[in-house]
Amino acid sequence: MDEPETDAVLDLSAGYAATEMHYGRLEWLAEHIRRSNFHISPMVAKKILEMLENEGDYCRFEIKAVRRSDLSPRSQDPQMRDFRAADMALEVARACKFKRGELKQAYHDVGVRFGLEAAVVARQVRPFKQMALNVLAEEEAQAAYERGEIDFLGRPKSP
């Protein structure tokens, strides 16, 4: 049976993990995670955050999520597709609130940002139209509340 690691061993493991990550080698990070029973050191967490945000002490490496190379190009996750469609619907709502005269241009602009044709954007955002309008209304109400125009129940404040 494995014996629990001592604090000294975990400190060394954290130091090795942070140093190895700084130079682009992630193998020791996995070892540190196993040795620390999934309670990584704050030093390692800080290095991960620096590499995710591209900040810190001149590290030449970054951490990014990259699609697995063993997946076929046609392979898609339906949930990820829905997330993207919801994001696009929200952008269309912010651009024109789905008003007919401005809709075509909004679809085009959003399509350019996402690398899609306007017709594809229109088809994919259709199921998320009401959700996007609800989110936009909520954002506008929050902004009005912060400006002091309405109270927390949404009623206009009297002067």
N, C-alpha and C positions, 0 to 999 in steps of 0.2 A: 504494500500500500504506500502511496506517495506521502512523504512527510510534508507538513506545511513549511513554506519557505520562511526564512528568518527575515527580519527587517533589513539587515545588512545585504542579504542576497537580493532582495527586492529593490533596494536602492541602487545596487550595481546593475541590475537588470534594467532599471529605468534609465540610468546613465548610458548604458550600451544602446538601448532602443533610441533615445533622443539623438545620440551621436550618429548611429547608423542611418537613421531617417534623414538627418541633415545632409548626408552624402548620397541619398537616393536609394538606399537599401532598406527594404521593408521587412525582411525576414525576421530580424530581431524584435520588431514590433509585435509580430504574432507570438513569438516566444515569451515576450514580456506579458502579453495579455493572458497567456496560459498560466505562467508562473504566478501572476498576481490574482488569479482566480477572477478575472474580468474586472478587477478594481485597479485600473491603470493609475500610474503616478501622475500628479499634477504637472510635473516637468514634461512628461510624454504628451499629456493632453494639450499643454501649451504649444509644443512643437507641432502637433497635428493641426491645431488652430492656425498657427503661423503658415503652415504649408497650404491649408485650405484657402486662406485669405491673401496669400502672396505677400505677407508682411514679415517683419522680423529681421534677424541678423544675417542678411545677405545669403540666404539659402538659395541655391540654384535649382531647386526642385519644388514642385507643387503637387498637390493631390487633387485628382479630378476623377469624377465618375465617367467611365468610358464603357460603351456598349461592348459586351463580350464578343470576342472575335469568332467563337464557335457557333454563334447564332446565325441563322440564315438572314439575309437582308429583308426578306419578306415577313419574318417573324415580328409580330407586334403584340404589345400588351394592351388589352382593351381599356384597362383603367388609365394607363398613361395617355392613350388617345383621347379619352374623355376629359382628363385634366387639361390637355392642350386645347381641346375644343371649348372648355369652360373659360380658360384664360383668354382665348380669342373672342368669345362672346362678350366678356367683360370689357375688352378693349373696344369692340364695336359699340357697346353701350356707352362707354365714356366718350367716344368720338361723335356719336350722332343720336344716341338713345333710340336706335332702330327706327328713326324717322325716314320715311320713304324717299324723300328727295336727296338725302345725303348718304343713303345706305350703300349704294354702288361704290362710291369713293371710299367709304370706310372699309368695305370688304377688300377693296384693292390694296389700301394702305396696310391693313392687318396682314393680308396675304403676302405682301412684300417682306414684312418683318419676320414672318414664319416660313417663308419660302414656298408658298402655295398659291395657286390660282384663286381669283376672287370667287369663282363658282364653287370651288371646293370649300372655301371658308364659309360661304353662305350655307352650303349643305350641312357642314359640321356644326355650326353654331346654332342652327334652328332649334334643336332640343333644349338648348341652354339659354334661350332668349329671356324667358320670364325670370330665371334665376339671376341673370346679369342685371336685369332691370331692378329687381329687388335689392341686390347688393348696392347698385348705384343710388337708389333711394335711401338706403340706410347710410351710405357715406355722406350724402347731401344733408340728411337729418343730423348726423354727428357734427358736420361742419357748422350747421346753423346753431346747434347747441353750444359749440365751442365759441362761436361769435357772440353768444348771449341773446340770440333772436328768439329762441324757444326754450321752454323748461324741459325737464327730463321726461315728461309725459308727451312731449311734442306739441304742447299748446303755446301759442304766441305769448311772449311776456308783455305785460302792460307797462307803459312808460311811467 
